[in-house]
Amino acid sequence: MMRSAPLFLSVRAGMTVIVQHLPEAGQKWNKERWWMADVIHVEGGACNPNLPAMFQVADVDSGVIRWVSAGLVTHIVPSV
């Protein structure tokens, strides 16, 4: 059985993605919570700079810019 490549390897600047919401400290984890963001910058990892490790994104609802771990990206939103 072949495994497919992790989704975050396909993410590029300019894409819109769905990010898994991380709860604040002391709050319960809810895997159904998410938010949408536009990818501004893709940062490589220390061990392999060619593989994405972090994304600088802008929340599409609030405009807040933040860094997120590549592993928190669950979907790429198709462009229309």
PDB file of N, CA, C and O in Angstrom:
ATOM      1  N   MET A   1       0.840  -1.173   0.000  1.00  0.00           N
ATOM      2  CA  MET A   1       0.000   0.000   0.000  1.00  0.00           C
ATOM      3  C   MET A   1       0.890   1.243   0.000  1.00  0.00           C
ATOM      4  O   MET A   1       1.777   1.382   0.842  1.00  0.00           O
ATOM      5  N   MET A   2       0.643   2.147  -0.958  1.00  0.00           N
ATOM      6  CA  MET A   2       1.431   3.372  -1.042  1.00  0.00           C
ATOM      7  C   MET A   2       0.790   4.464  -0.209  1.00  0.00           C
ATOM      8  O   MET A   2      -0.430   4.626  -0.204  1.00  0.00           O
ATOM      9  N   ARG A   3       1.617   5.201   0.487  1.00  0.00           N
ATOM     10  CA  ARG A   3       1.128   6.339   1.254  1.00  0.00           C
ATOM     11  C   ARG A   3       1.291   7.594   0.415  1.00  0.00           C
ATOM     12  O   ARG A   3       2.276   7.755  -0.306  1.00  0.00           O
ATOM     13  N   SER A   4       0.322   8.470   0.518  1.00  0.00           N
ATOM     14  CA  SER A   4       0.421   9.725  -0.218  1.00  0.00           C
ATOM     15  C   SER A   4       1.266  10.705   0.590  1.00  0.00           C
ATOM     16  O   SER A   4       1.402  10.569   1.806  1.00  0.00           O
ATOM     17  N   ALA A   5       1.819  11.675  -0.087  1.00  0.00           N
ATOM     18  CA  ALA A   5       2.646  12.690   0.567  1.00  0.00           C
ATOM     19  C   ALA A   5       1.771  13.550   1.476  1.00  0.00           C
ATOM     20  O   ALA A   5       0.594  13.756   1.180  1.00  0.00           O
ATOM     21  N   PRO A   6       2.328  14.054   2.574  1.00  0.00           N
ATOM     22  CA  PRO A   6       1.557  14.939   3.457  1.00  0.00           C
ATOM     23  C   PRO A   6       1.053  16.165   2.689  1.00  0.00           C
ATOM     24  O   PRO A   6       1.740  16.685   1.810  1.00  0.00           O
ATOM     25  N   LEU A   7      -0.131  16.609   3.026  1.00  0.00           N
ATOM     26  CA  LEU A   7      -0.773  17.723   2.344  1.00  0.00           C
ATOM     27  C   LEU A   7       0.078  18.987   2.372  1.00  0.00           C
ATOM     28  O   LEU A   7       0.150  19.711   1.379  1.00  0.00           O
ATOM     29  N   PHE A   8       0.725  19.257   3.508  1.00  0.00           N
ATOM     30  CA  PHE A   8       1.459  20.518   3.649  1.00  0.00           C
ATOM     31  C   PHE A   8       2.603  20.661   2.649  1.00  0.00           C
ATOM     32  O   PHE A   8       3.082  21.771   2.421  1.00  0.00           O
ATOM     33  N   LEU A   9       3.048  19.556   2.048  1.00  0.00           N
ATOM     34  CA  LEU A   9       4.117  19.643   1.057  1.00  0.00           C
ATOM     35  C   LEU A   9       3.654  20.334  -0.226  1.00  0.00           C
ATOM     36  O   LEU A   9       4.477  20.803  -1.012  1.00  0.00           O
ATOM     37  N   SER A  10       2.335  20.396  -0.437  1.00  0.00           N
ATOM     38  CA  SER A  10       1.782  21.022  -1.643  1.00  0.00           C
ATOM     39  C   SER A  10       1.446  22.495  -1.454  1.00  0.00           C
ATOM     40  O   SER A  10       1.103  23.176  -2.420  1.00  0.00           O
ATOM     41  N   VAL A  11       1.538  22.997  -0.228  1.00  0.00           N
ATOM     42  CA  VAL A  11       1.117  24.373   0.054  1.00  0.00           C
ATOM     43  C   VAL A  11       2.165  25.366  -0.442  1.00  0.00           C
ATOM     44  O   VAL A  11       3.363  25.190  -0.221  1.00  0.00           O
ATOM     45  N   ARG A  12       1.690  26.411  -1.114  1.00  0.00           N
ATOM     46  CA  ARG A  12       2.543  27.479  -1.635  1.00  0.00           C
ATOM     47  C   ARG A  12       1.956  28.820  -1.220  1.00  0.00           C
ATOM     48  O   ARG A  12       0.766  28.923  -0.921  1.00  0.00           O
ATOM     49  N   ALA A  13       2.800  29.845  -1.205  1.00  0.00           N
ATOM     50  CA  ALA A  13       2.330  31.198  -0.916  1.00  0.00           C
ATOM     51  C   ALA A  13       1.262  31.579  -1.931  1.00  0.00           C
ATOM     52  O   ALA A  13       1.392  31.269  -3.115  1.00  0.00           O
ATOM     53  N   GLY A  14       0.213  32.243  -1.479  1.00  0.00           N
ATOM     54  CA  GLY A  14      -0.882  32.640  -2.332  1.00  0.00           C
ATOM     55  C   GLY A  14      -2.089  31.717  -2.242  1.00  0.00           C
ATOM     56  O   GLY A  14      -3.178  32.072  -2.691  1.00  0.00           O
ATOM     57  N   MET A  15      -1.901  30.539  -1.667  1.00  0.00           N
ATOM     58  CA  MET A  15      -3.008  29.597  -1.518  1.00  0.00           C
ATOM     59  C   MET A  15      -3.836  29.951  -0.284  1.00  0.00           C
ATOM     60  O   MET A  15      -3.363  30.625   0.630  1.00  0.00           O
ATOM     61  N   THR A  16      -5.083  29.480  -0.281  1.00  0.00           N
ATOM     62  CA  THR A  16      -5.945  29.579   0.891  1.00  0.00           C
ATOM     63  C   THR A  16      -6.054  28.179   1.476  1.00  0.00           C
ATOM     64  O   THR A  16      -6.264  27.207   0.750  1.00  0.00           O
ATOM     65  N   VAL A  17      -5.910  28.084   2.799  1.00  0.00           N
ATOM     66  CA  VAL A  17      -5.893  26.783   3.464  1.00  0.00           C
ATOM     67  C   VAL A  17      -6.836  26.774   4.660  1.00  0.00           C
ATOM     68  O   VAL A  17      -7.240  27.823   5.161  1.00  0.00           O
ATOM     69  N   ILE A  18      -7.175  25.574   5.105  1.00  0.00           N
ATOM     70  CA  ILE A  18      -7.918  25.372   6.348  1.00  0.00           C
ATOM     71  C   ILE A  18      -6.901  24.946   7.401  1.00  0.00           C
ATOM     72  O   ILE A  18      -6.091  24.046   7.179  1.00  0.00           O
ATOM     73  N   VAL A  19      -6.964  25.616   8.555  1.00  0.00           N
ATOM     74  CA  VAL A  19      -6.018  25.365   9.639  1.00  0.00           C
ATOM     75  C   VAL A  19      -6.776  24.792  10.836  1.00  0.00           C
ATOM     76  O   VAL A  19      -7.812  25.325  11.234  1.00  0.00           O
ATOM     77  N   GLN A  20      -6.262  23.718  11.400  1.00  0.00           N
ATOM     78  CA  GLN A  20      -6.839  23.132  12.613  1.00  0.00           C
ATOM     79  C   GLN A  20      -6.672  24.122  13.756  1.00  0.00           C
ATOM     80  O   GLN A  20      -5.571  24.622  13.990  1.00  0.00           O
ATOM     81  N   HIS A  21      -7.747  24.407  14.460  1.00  0.00           N
ATOM     82  CA  HIS A  21      -7.710  25.356  15.569  1.00  0.00           C
ATOM     83  C   HIS A  21      -7.038  24.718  16.778  1.00  0.00           C
ATOM     84  O   HIS A  21      -7.390  23.608  17.179  1.00  0.00           O
ATOM     85  N   LEU A  22      -6.080  25.416  17.352  1.00  0.00           N
ATOM     86  CA  LEU A  22      -5.471  24.958  18.596  1.00  0.00           C
ATOM     87  C   LEU A  22      -6.132  25.693  19.750  1.00  0.00           C
ATOM     88  O   LEU A  22      -6.238  26.919  19.715  1.00  0.00           O
ATOM     89  N   PRO A  23      -6.580  24.969  20.776  1.00  0.00           N
ATOM     90  CA  PRO A  23      -7.234  25.631  21.899  1.00  0.00           C
ATOM     91  C   PRO A  23      -6.234  26.419  22.742  1.00  0.00           C
ATOM     92  O   PRO A  23      -5.039  26.126  22.754  1.00  0.00           O
ATOM     93  N   GLU A  24      -6.744  27.408  23.435  1.00  0.00           N
ATOM     94  CA  GLU A  24      -5.920  28.149  24.380  1.00  0.00           C
ATOM     95  C   GLU A  24      -5.535  27.209  25.518  1.00  0.00           C
ATOM     96  O   GLU A  24      -6.179  26.182  25.730  1.00  0.00           O
ATOM     97  N   ALA A  25      -4.493  27.565  26.242  1.00  0.00           N
ATOM     98  CA  ALA A  25      -4.036  26.745  27.368  1.00  0.00           C
ATOM     99  C   ALA A  25      -5.186  26.519  28.350  1.00  0.00           C
ATOM    100  O   ALA A  25      -5.876  27.462  28.738  1.00  0.00           O
ATOM    101  N   GLY A  26      -5.382  25.282  28.740  1.00  0.00           N
ATOM    102  CA  GLY A  26      -6.417  24.936  29.705  1.00  0.00           C
ATOM    103  C   GLY A  26      -7.778  24.657  29.097  1.00  0.00           C
ATOM    104  O   GLY A  26      -8.701  24.277  29.818  1.00  0.00           O
ATOM    105  N   GLN A  27      -7.929  24.835  27.785  1.00  0.00           N
ATOM    106  CA  GLN A  27      -9.203  24.589  27.120  1.00  0.00           C
ATOM    107  C   GLN A  27      -9.215  23.185  26.515  1.00  0.00           C
ATOM    108  O   GLN A  27      -8.160  22.607  26.255  1.00  0.00           O
ATOM    109  N   LYS A  28     -10.396  22.648  26.296  1.00  0.00           N
ATOM    110  CA  LYS A  28     -10.531  21.311  25.705  1.00  0.00           C
ATOM    111  C   LYS A  28     -10.222  21.345  24.210  1.00  0.00           C
ATOM    112  O   LYS A  28     -10.488  22.334  23.528  1.00  0.00           O
ATOM    113  N   TRP A  29      -9.660  20.251  23.719  1.00  0.00           N
ATOM    114  CA  TRP A  29      -9.376  20.082  22.296  1.00  0.00           C
ATOM    115  C   TRP A  29     -10.668  19.739  21.577  1.00  0.00           C
ATOM    116  O   TRP A  29     -11.424  18.878  22.026  1.00  0.00           O
ATOM    117  N   ASN A  30     -10.922  20.405  20.468  1.00  0.00           N
ATOM    118  CA  ASN A  30     -12.105  20.121  19.653  1.00  0.00           C
ATOM    119  C   ASN A  30     -11.641  20.026  18.213  1.00  0.00           C
ATOM    120  O   ASN A  30     -11.386  21.044  17.569  1.00  0.00           O
ATOM    121  N   LYS A  31     -11.531  18.808  17.706  1.00  0.00           N
ATOM    122  CA  LYS A  31     -10.983  18.613  16.365  1.00  0.00           C
ATOM    123  C   LYS A  31     -11.888  19.166  15.268  1.00  0.00           C
ATOM    124  O   LYS A  31     -11.470  19.260  14.114  1.00  0.00           O
ATOM    125  N   GLU A  32     -13.113  19.530  15.611  1.00  0.00           N
ATOM    126  CA  GLU A  32     -14.043  20.090  14.627  1.00  0.00           C
ATOM    127  C   GLU A  32     -13.863  21.590  14.434  1.00  0.00           C
ATOM    128  O   GLU A  32     -14.477  22.167  13.537  1.00  0.00           O
ATOM    129  N   ARG A  33     -13.035  22.236  15.253  1.00  0.00           N
ATOM    130  CA  ARG A  33     -12.832  23.678  15.124  1.00  0.00           C
ATOM    131  C   ARG A  33     -11.703  23.951  14.147  1.00  0.00           C
ATOM    132  O   ARG A  33     -10.667  23.288  14.184  1.00  0.00           O
ATOM    133  N   TRP A  34     -11.903  24.929  13.275  1.00  0.00           N
ATOM    134  CA  TRP A  34     -10.920  25.261  12.248  1.00  0.00           C
ATOM    135  C   TRP A  34     -11.111  26.707  11.847  1.00  0.00           C
ATOM    136  O   TRP A  34     -12.098  27.344  12.216  1.00  0.00           O
ATOM    137  N   TRP A  35     -10.154  27.219  11.085  1.00  0.00           N
ATOM    138  CA  TRP A  35     -10.255  28.565  10.524  1.00  0.00           C
ATOM    139  C   TRP A  35      -9.567  28.581   9.170  1.00  0.00           C
ATOM    140  O   TRP A  35      -8.742  27.717   8.871  1.00  0.00           O
ATOM    141  N   MET A  36      -9.912  29.570   8.351  1.00  0.00           N
ATOM    142  CA  MET A  36      -9.375  29.668   6.999  1.00  0.00           C
ATOM    143  C   MET A  36      -8.350  30.789   6.937  1.00  0.00           C
ATOM    144  O   MET A  36      -8.524  31.838   7.558  1.00  0.00           O
ATOM    145  N   ALA A  37      -7.283  30.561   6.186  1.00  0.00           N
ATOM    146  CA  ALA A  37      -6.207  31.542   6.110  1.00  0.00           C
ATOM    147  C   ALA A  37      -5.592  31.578   4.721  1.00  0.00           C
ATOM    148  O   ALA A  37      -5.582  30.580   4.001  1.00  0.00           O
ATOM    149  N   ASP A  38      -5.080  32.750   4.360  1.00  0.00           N
ATOM    150  CA  ASP A  38      -4.308  32.916   3.133  1.00  0.00           C
ATOM    151  C   ASP A  38      -2.833  32.782   3.481  1.00  0.00           C
ATOM    152  O   ASP A  38      -2.358  33.411   4.427  1.00  0.00           O
ATOM    153  N   VAL A  39      -2.106  31.968   2.723  1.00  0.00           N
ATOM    154  CA  VAL A  39      -0.683  31.746   2.981  1.00  0.00           C
ATOM    155  C   VAL A  39       0.116  32.912   2.397  1.00  0.00           C
ATOM    156  O   VAL A  39       0.013  33.222   1.210  1.00  0.00           O
ATOM    157  N   ILE A  40       0.912  33.547   3.253  1.00  0.00           N
ATOM    158  CA  ILE A  40       1.742  34.674   2.846  1.00  0.00           C
ATOM    159  C   ILE A  40       3.161  34.210   2.528  1.00  0.00           C
ATOM    160  O   ILE A  40       3.761  34.636   1.541  1.00  0.00           O
ATOM    161  N   HIS A  41       3.688  33.327   3.385  1.00  0.00           N
ATOM    162  CA  HIS A  41       5.088  32.902   3.258  1.00  0.00           C
ATOM    163  C   HIS A  41       5.224  31.463   3.741  1.00  0.00           C
ATOM    164  O   HIS A  41       4.565  31.061   4.700  1.00  0.00           O
ATOM    165  N   VAL A  42       6.070  30.696   3.085  1.00  0.00           N
ATOM    166  CA  VAL A  42       6.369  29.320   3.474  1.00  0.00           C
ATOM    167  C   VAL A  42       7.810  29.282   3.965  1.00  0.00           C
ATOM    168  O   VAL A  42       8.726  29.696   3.254  1.00  0.00           O
ATOM    169  N   GLU A  43       8.009  28.782   5.188  1.00  0.00           N
ATOM    170  CA  GLU A  43       9.341  28.719   5.800  1.00  0.00           C
ATOM    171  C   GLU A  43       9.780  27.267   5.899  1.00  0.00           C
ATOM    172  O   GLU A  43       9.035  26.418   6.388  1.00  0.00           O
ATOM    173  N   GLY A  44      10.990  26.983   5.436  1.00  0.00           N
ATOM    174  CA  GLY A  44      11.532  25.638   5.504  1.00  0.00           C
ATOM    175  C   GLY A  44      12.011  25.284   6.893  1.00  0.00           C
ATOM    176  O   GLY A  44      12.177  26.156   7.746  1.00  0.00           O
ATOM    177  N   GLY A  45      12.230  24.010   7.116  1.00  0.00           N
ATOM    178  CA  GLY A  45      12.689  23.530   8.414  1.00  0.00           C
ATOM    179  C   GLY A  45      14.192  23.638   8.564  1.00  0.00           C
ATOM    180  O   GLY A  45      14.903  23.873   7.587  1.00  0.00           O
ATOM    181  N   ALA A  46      14.674  23.469   9.776  1.00  0.00           N
ATOM    182  CA  ALA A  46      16.099  23.560  10.057  1.00  0.00           C
ATOM    183  C   ALA A  46      16.872  22.381   9.467  1.00  0.00           C
ATOM    184  O   ALA A  46      17.985  22.548   8.970  1.00  0.00           O
ATOM    185  N   CYS A  47      16.278  21.198   9.524  1.00  0.00           N
ATOM    186  CA  CYS A  47      16.957  20.007   9.001  1.00  0.00           C
ATOM    187  C   CYS A  47      16.945  19.960   7.476  1.00  0.00           C
ATOM    188  O   CYS A  47      17.905  19.504   6.855  1.00  0.00           O
ATOM    189  N   ASN A  48      15.855  20.433   6.879  1.00  0.00           N
ATOM    190  CA  ASN A  48      15.756  20.462   5.426  1.00  0.00           C
ATOM    191  C   ASN A  48      15.006  21.732   5.015  1.00  0.00           C
ATOM    192  O   ASN A  48      13.776  21.756   5.045  1.00  0.00           O
ATOM    193  N   PRO A  49      15.728  22.778   4.636  1.00  0.00           N
ATOM    194  CA  PRO A  49      15.089  24.042   4.283  1.00  0.00           C
ATOM    195  C   PRO A  49      14.158  23.966   3.077  1.00  0.00           C
ATOM    196  O   PRO A  49      13.375  24.888   2.847  1.00  0.00           O
ATOM    197  N   ASN A  50      14.229  22.886   2.306  1.00  0.00           N
ATOM    198  CA  ASN A  50      13.360  22.743   1.142  1.00  0.00           C
ATOM    199  C   ASN A  50      11.975  22.191   1.489  1.00  0.00           C
ATOM    200  O   ASN A  50      11.066  22.238   0.661  1.00  0.00           O
ATOM    201  N   LEU A  51      11.810  21.671   2.704  1.00  0.00           N
ATOM    202  CA  LEU A  51      10.514  21.149   3.133  1.00  0.00           C
ATOM    203  C   LEU A  51       9.842  22.160   4.056  1.00  0.00           C
ATOM    204  O   LEU A  51      10.466  22.641   5.002  1.00  0.00           O
ATOM    205  N   PRO A  52       8.574  22.490   3.793  1.00  0.00           N
ATOM    206  CA  PRO A  52       7.901  23.482   4.623  1.00  0.00           C
ATOM    207  C   PRO A  52       7.711  22.991   6.058  1.00  0.00           C
ATOM    208  O   PRO A  52       7.340  21.841   6.291  1.00  0.00           O
ATOM    209  N   ALA A  53       7.972  23.878   7.005  1.00  0.00           N
ATOM    210  CA  ALA A  53       7.768  23.565   8.415  1.00  0.00           C
ATOM    211  C   ALA A  53       6.775  24.533   9.051  1.00  0.00           C
ATOM    212  O   ALA A  53       6.009  24.157   9.938  1.00  0.00           O
ATOM    213  N   MET A  54       6.796  25.780   8.590  1.00  0.00           N
ATOM    214  CA  MET A  54       5.918  26.819   9.135  1.00  0.00           C
ATOM    215  C   MET A  54       5.343  27.634   7.986  1.00  0.00           C
ATOM    216  O   MET A  54       5.973  27.810   6.944  1.00  0.00           O
ATOM    217  N   PHE A  55       4.126  28.125   8.209  1.00  0.00           N
ATOM    218  CA  PHE A  55       3.496  29.020   7.246  1.00  0.00           C
ATOM    219  C   PHE A  55       3.137  30.320   7.937  1.00  0.00           C
ATOM    220  O   PHE A  55       2.584  30.316   9.036  1.00  0.00           O
ATOM    221  N   GLN A  56       3.453  31.435   7.289  1.00  0.00           N
ATOM    222  CA  GLN A  56       2.958  32.718   7.761  1.00  0.00           C
ATOM    223  C   GLN A  56       1.653  32.938   7.024  1.00  0.00           C
ATOM    224  O   GLN A  56       1.618  32.943   5.794  1.00  0.00           O
ATOM    225  N   VAL A  57       0.569  33.121   7.784  1.00  0.00           N
ATOM    226  CA  VAL A  57      -0.758  33.191   7.189  1.00  0.00           C
ATOM    227  C   VAL A  57      -1.527  34.394   7.706  1.00  0.00           C
ATOM    228  O   VAL A  57      -1.215  34.944   8.762  1.00  0.00           O
ATOM    229  N   ALA A  58      -2.535  34.792   6.946  1.00  0.00           N
ATOM    230  CA  ALA A  58      -3.459  35.843   7.363  1.00  0.00           C
ATOM    231  C   ALA A  58      -4.838  35.220   7.500  1.00  0.00           C
ATOM    232  O   ALA A  58      -5.373  34.664   6.541  1.00  0.00           O
ATOM    233  N   ASP A  59      -5.410  35.312   8.688  1.00  0.00           N
ATOM    234  CA  ASP A  59      -6.761  34.818   8.944  1.00  0.00           C
ATOM    235  C   ASP A  59      -7.723  35.574   8.032  1.00  0.00           C
ATOM    236  O   ASP A  59      -7.731  36.805   8.042  1.00  0.00           O
ATOM    237  N   VAL A  60      -8.534  34.866   7.243  1.00  0.00           N
ATOM    238  CA  VAL A  60      -9.409  35.540   6.280  1.00  0.00           C
ATOM    239  C   VAL A  60     -10.537  36.306   6.960  1.00  0.00           C
ATOM    240  O   VAL A  60     -11.075  37.243   6.370  1.00  0.00           O
ATOM    241  N   ASP A  61     -10.909  35.939   8.175  1.00  0.00           N
ATOM    242  CA  ASP A  61     -11.983  36.643   8.878  1.00  0.00           C
ATOM    243  C   ASP A  61     -11.495  37.900   9.585  1.00  0.00           C
ATOM    244  O   ASP A  61     -12.128  38.952   9.498  1.00  0.00           O
ATOM    245  N   SER A  62     -10.371  37.789  10.282  1.00  0.00           N
ATOM    246  CA  SER A  62      -9.901  38.903  11.107  1.00  0.00           C
ATOM    247  C   SER A  62      -8.736  39.673  10.503  1.00  0.00           C
ATOM    248  O   SER A  62      -8.483  40.814  10.888  1.00  0.00           O
ATOM    249  N   GLY A  63      -8.018  39.057   9.551  1.00  0.00           N
ATOM    250  CA  GLY A  63      -6.840  39.697   8.981  1.00  0.00           C
ATOM    251  C   GLY A  63      -5.594  39.552   9.831  1.00  0.00           C
ATOM    252  O   GLY A  63      -4.522  40.024   9.451  1.00  0.00           O
ATOM    253  N   VAL A  64      -5.725  38.900  10.979  1.00  0.00           N
ATOM    254  CA  VAL A  64      -4.582  38.706  11.875  1.00  0.00           C
ATOM    255  C   VAL A  64      -3.547  37.826  11.187  1.00  0.00           C
ATOM    256  O   VAL A  64      -3.875  36.780  10.629  1.00  0.00           O
ATOM    257  N   ILE A  65      -2.296  38.263  11.236  1.00  0.00           N
ATOM    258  CA  ILE A  65      -1.196  37.512  10.637  1.00  0.00           C
ATOM    259  C   ILE A  65      -0.492  36.740  11.739  1.00  0.00           C
ATOM    260  O   ILE A  65      -0.175  37.288  12.794  1.00  0.00           O
ATOM    261  N   ARG A  66      -0.252  35.461  11.481  1.00  0.00           N
ATOM    262  CA  ARG A  66       0.414  34.623  12.478  1.00  0.00           C
ATOM    263  C   ARG A  66       1.183  33.501  11.788  1.00  0.00           C
ATOM    264  O   ARG A  66       1.000  33.242  10.599  1.00  0.00           O
ATOM    265  N   TRP A  67       2.037  32.848  12.549  1.00  0.00           N
ATOM    266  CA  TRP A  67       2.771  31.686  12.072  1.00  0.00           C
ATOM    267  C   TRP A  67       2.060  30.439  12.562  1.00  0.00           C
ATOM    268  O   TRP A  67       1.624  30.387  13.712  1.00  0.00           O
ATOM    269  N   VAL A  68       1.936  29.434  11.704  1.00  0.00           N
ATOM    270  CA  VAL A  68       1.345  28.160  12.102  1.00  0.00           C
ATOM    271  C   VAL A  68       2.253  27.025  11.642  1.00  0.00           C
ATOM    272  O   VAL A  68       2.942  27.128  10.627  1.00  0.00           O
ATOM    273  N   SER A  69       2.237  25.963  12.399  1.00  0.00           N
ATOM    274  CA  SER A  69       2.978  24.766  12.032  1.00  0.00           C
ATOM    275  C   SER A  69       2.357  24.149  10.788  1.00  0.00           C
ATOM    276  O   SER A  69       1.133  24.110  10.655  1.00  0.00           O
ATOM    277  N   ALA A  70       3.184  23.673   9.889  1.00  0.00           N
ATOM    278  CA  ALA A  70       2.701  23.088   8.637  1.00  0.00           C
ATOM    279  C   ALA A  70       1.744  21.930   8.890  1.00  0.00           C
ATOM    280  O   ALA A  70       0.815  21.718   8.110  1.00  0.00           O
ATOM    281  N   GLY A  71       1.955  21.186   9.956  1.00  0.00           N
ATOM    282  CA  GLY A  71       1.113  20.040  10.258  1.00  0.00           C
ATOM    283  C   GLY A  71      -0.313  20.388  10.645  1.00  0.00           C
ATOM    284  O   GLY A  71      -1.167  19.503  10.695  1.00  0.00           O
ATOM    285  N   LEU A  72      -0.591  21.661  10.921  1.00  0.00           N
ATOM    286  CA  LEU A  72      -1.946  22.075  11.283  1.00  0.00           C
ATOM    287  C   LEU A  72      -2.815  22.366  10.072  1.00  0.00           C
ATOM    288  O   LEU A  72      -4.020  22.571  10.215  1.00  0.00           O
ATOM    289  N   VAL A  73      -2.232  22.389   8.889  1.00  0.00           N
ATOM    290  CA  VAL A  73      -3.004  22.612   7.665  1.00  0.00           C
ATOM    291  C   VAL A  73      -3.690  21.304   7.290  1.00  0.00           C
ATOM    292  O   VAL A  73      -3.035  20.288   7.059  1.00  0.00           O
ATOM    293  N   THR A  74      -5.030  21.346   7.234  1.00  0.00           N
ATOM    294  CA  THR A  74      -5.795  20.126   6.969  1.00  0.00           C
ATOM    295  C   THR A  74      -6.339  20.056   5.544  1.00  0.00           C
ATOM    296  O   THR A  74      -6.590  18.964   5.033  1.00  0.00           O
ATOM    297  N   HIS A  75      -6.523  21.213   4.893  1.00  0.00           N
ATOM    298  CA  HIS A  75      -7.083  21.231   3.543  1.00  0.00           C
ATOM    299  C   HIS A  75      -6.523  22.438   2.773  1.00  0.00           C
ATOM    300  O   HIS A  75      -6.168  23.462   3.358  1.00  0.00           O
ATOM    301  N   ILE A  76      -6.458  22.285   1.464  1.00  0.00           N
ATOM    302  CA  ILE A  76      -6.170  23.414   0.582  1.00  0.00           C
ATOM    303  C   ILE A  76      -7.495  23.778  -0.075  1.00  0.00           C
ATOM    304  O   ILE A  76      -8.172  22.920  -0.641  1.00  0.00           O
ATOM    305  N   VAL A  77      -7.861  25.061   0.002  1.00  0.00           N
ATOM    306  CA  VAL A  77      -9.122  25.518  -0.575  1.00  0.00           C
ATOM    307  C   VAL A  77      -8.904  25.749  -2.071  1.00  0.00           C
ATOM    308  O   VAL A  77      -8.014  26.506  -2.461  1.00  0.00           O
ATOM    309  N   PRO A  78      -9.709  25.104  -2.902  1.00  0.00           N
ATOM    310  CA  PRO A  78      -9.550  25.301  -4.357  1.00  0.00           C
ATOM    311  C   PRO A  78      -9.827  26.751  -4.752  1.00  0.00           C
ATOM    312  O   PRO A  78     -10.718  27.397  -4.200  1.00  0.00           O
ATOM    313  N   SER A  79      -9.060  27.247  -5.701  1.00  0.00           N
ATOM    314  CA  SER A  79      -9.313  28.612  -6.204  1.00  0.00           C
ATOM    315  C   SER A  79     -10.464  28.568  -7.196  1.00  0.00           C
ATOM    316  O   SER A  79     -10.707  27.561  -7.859  1.00  0.00           O
ATOM    317  N   VAL A  80     -11.165  29.697  -7.275  1.00  0.00           N
ATOM    318  CA  VAL A  80     -12.302  29.755  -8.207  1.00  0.00           C
ATOM    319  C   VAL A  80     -12.006  30.678  -9.354  1.00  0.00           C
ATOM    320  O   VAL A  80     -12.845  30.853 -10.238  1.00  0.00           O
TER     321      VAL A  80
END
